Amino acid sequence: MDFQGKRALVTGAAGGIGAAIVNRLRAAGAQVAVADRMTDSVDADAHLPGDLLNESYADGLPAAAIEALGGLDIVINNAGVITRGPVTETSDADWQLSMGVNVEAPFRICRAAIPLMAESGGGAIVNTASCWGGKAPGPNHALYCMTKAAIASLTQCMGMDHAHQGIRINAVCPNEVNTPMLRSGFEKRGFDPDTAVAKLGQSVPLGRIAEPDDIADVVLFLASDAARYMCGALVEVNGGKPVS
C-alpha cells in the first residue's frame, strides 16, 4: 500500500493501536498529524495535542491538520476509552467520558472533515468500532458496547451519505488487542498482565489475541485505494473468536 503524497489525521495516536497506525502510515509515505492528550512520544509530521472532550478542539482538528500538512486525505478516528461493568455500576462521569471520546468526538471530527475533504476531491475515513457492541453485545461492558454500536451505525450511515462525494467511510472492529489499555485493565483487577494475556489468547482460534499491528494493517487497507469499493463496511478483526 502506497501512501506517498497522502496527508492523514490520527486520533488516539499515543496509544498502542494509534502508534502502530501512525508508524505504518509514515513508513508507507504518508504525512501524519497526530492528536492525543500528549503526543510528545509519537514520531509524526505534526502534533495537535488536546482533549477530545473539548468541543472546539474536536471541531477544529481537521482544519488544524490541513493547516499543518497542507491538505487532508485520510482521517483515522482511533481514540477510545473502555468503561467496564453493567449499567447499574455506571456513573455519570463514566457516561460523559465514554460518550464524549467514543461517539461525540468522532462525530464532530467527521462533521468538520467531510466538507473539507469533499472540496479537495474526497478521501477516506476509518473509525474504530469493536466486535463488542459494534458487531455483537458483550457481557459486563454495557456502556462501552453501546458507544461502539453507535459509532458502527454512524459509520454505516455516513458511508452511504457521503460516497457520492468521493469519501469512503468504514470501520475496523477489533476484538481483544494487546495494548497498554488492556494490560492496565488487568492490573486494576489484580491480574498479572502477561499471564492474563496468555490465558486470553487460549480462547482465540488463531492462538493469540491481536497485536496493535494486526489492527493497524487493516486500518491502512481501509484507508488505501485497495479498498476503493468499500463504503460503510464494518470489518471484524477477531482471530476467529466471536464475542461471548
N, C-alpha and C positions, 0 to 999 in steps of 0.2 A: 504494500500500500504506500503510495507516494503522496505526501502532503506538502511538497515543495510549493511555496508561494501561498499557502493557506494560513489564515490567522484564526486562532482559537481562544476561547474563554473557558476556563475550567474552574468550577467552584469546588470547595472541599479539597483543595489541591494539596494541603499538608497532610491529609490522611493517607492510609495505606493504599486504597484504590486510586484516590486522586493523584498521588505522587506517581503511581505506575502509569496512569493515563498521560500525565504531563511528560514523563520520560519517553514514553512510546511516541507521542506526537512529535516531540522535538527531534528524536532520532530519525523520524520519517521526513523531516524537513520543515515542519510547521513552526511558525512563531506562536508563542503561547503567553497569554496573560492569565495570571493565577489569582484566585480570590479565596481567602480564608481569614480567620481571625488574625493569625500570624503566618506570614509567607516567607520569612527570612530563610527557612531551612530548604526552600524549594528553588531549584535552578530553573529560571524562567526568563522570558524576554521582557515581561512587565509584571510588576507586583501591585495588586489592588487590594490591600488588606482592609478588613472591615467586618461588621457584624450583620449577618443576613437578616436578623430580626429588625434591623433599622430599615424602614420602608424606603427612604430616599437613597440609601446605599444600594439596595437591591434594584430599585428602579433605574439607577444610574450606571449600573455595571456594564451593560452593552455599549453605551456611548463612551464610557471611560476606556473600554477595551479598544474601541475604534480609534479613539484619540491616541492611545499608546502604540497601537500596532499599524495604524493606517487603514484598517478595514476589519471586517468580521465575517468569517465564512462558517465557523463551527462554534456551537455553544454546547458545553457539557455540564448539565445540572447534576453534579455528583454529590454535593454536600447532603448529609443526612445525620439524624440522631435516632437512637433506639430507646424507647421507654418500655420497660417490661412490666407485666402484671395485668390482671383483669381491670375492667372499668372501675370497680369498687375501690381499687387501690391507686387510682389515677388522680393526681392533684391538678388544680388549676394551672400551676406552674408547668407541670408535665404537658398539659394540653397546649398551652401557649408556645412552649418551646418546640414541640413536635409539629404542630400545625404551622408554626412560623417558618421553620427550617425546611421541613419536608414537603410542604404544599404551597404556602404563600410565597416564599422566596422564588421557587422555580416558576410559579405563575407570573410573578412580577417581572422576572428576567425574560421569560418568553414574550410577555406582552410588550416589553420595551424592545426586544431584539428583532422580532418578526418584521415590523415595518422597515427597520434599518437594513436588515438582510434582503428584504424584497427590493428595496431601492437599488441595491448593488447586484441584483440578478439571482438571489436565492442563497441556499446554503443548507446546512444540516444541524439539527438539534437532537441531542441524545440525553434523555432523562434517566435517572436511576430509580427504578421501581424496586420490586423484590418478588421472589417466589412467595414470600409471606405477605399476604394481602393483595399484592399486585396480580397474582395468579390464583391463589387459594388462601382460605383463612388459616390461621395458625393459633395454637394454644398459648394463653397467658401473655399475649402481645397485642391486646385489643387496639390500643391507640396507634401503635406502630403499623399494624396491619391496615387500619383504617386510612392512615395517611398514604400508605403505599398503594392502596386501592384507588385513592383519589388521584394520585399522580399518574397511575396507569390509565385511568379513564380520561384524564385531561390529555394525556399523550395521544390516545386514540382519536379523540375529538379534534385536537389540533392537527393531527396527521391528515385528516380528511379536509379540514377547513382551509389549510394553507398549502396543500400540494400544488394548487394551480399557480401559486406564486413562486414555485421552484424551491420551496423549503420543505425538506423531508424531516419529519419529527417522529422519532422512535424511542423505545425504552429498553434498557437492559434489565433483566430480572434475576439477580443473583440469589443463591441460597447461602449457606454459611460460608464466610470468607475469613481467612486467617489474617486479620487486621488488628492493629492496636486496640480498636474499639471492641472487637470480640474478646480479645485476651483480657482487657481491663474488666469486662463484664464478668468473666470467670473469676478474676481476682476478688472482685467485690462480693461475690457469692462464696468465697472461701475455697475455691478450687485452684490447684496448680495449673497454670495456662497450658504448659507443654503437655501434661497428662490429659487434660480435658480436650485439647485439640486433637491429640492422637486418638482418643476414645471416640470423639465425634466422627473422625474420619472413617472409623469402622462401620458406620451406618450408611456410608456412601458407596454405591456400586462401583465407582471408579477407585475406591480405596483410600481417598483422602478428601478433605474439604478443599475448596478453591483457594488459590493464592491470588493476590491482587493482580498479577499479570494475566491470569486466566480471564479475569473480567475486563481488564484494560484492552486486551486484544479484540474482544467482541465489541467494545465501545468504538474502537478505531474502525472496525469493519462497518458498523452502522454509520459512522461519520464519513466513510470513504465512498468513492464512486462505485466500488464493488457492490454496494447496497443501493444502487441508484433507483431501483424499482420498489423500495420498501418505504411505506408511509403508514404510521400509526401501528407499527408492529410492537409486540411485547415479546422480547427474546429471552427465554428462560435458560439460565446457565447454572445447572444444578448437579452435574456429575452423575445424573441418573436417579437422584434422590428426590422423591416428592415431599411436599410439606405434610407432616403428620403430627 
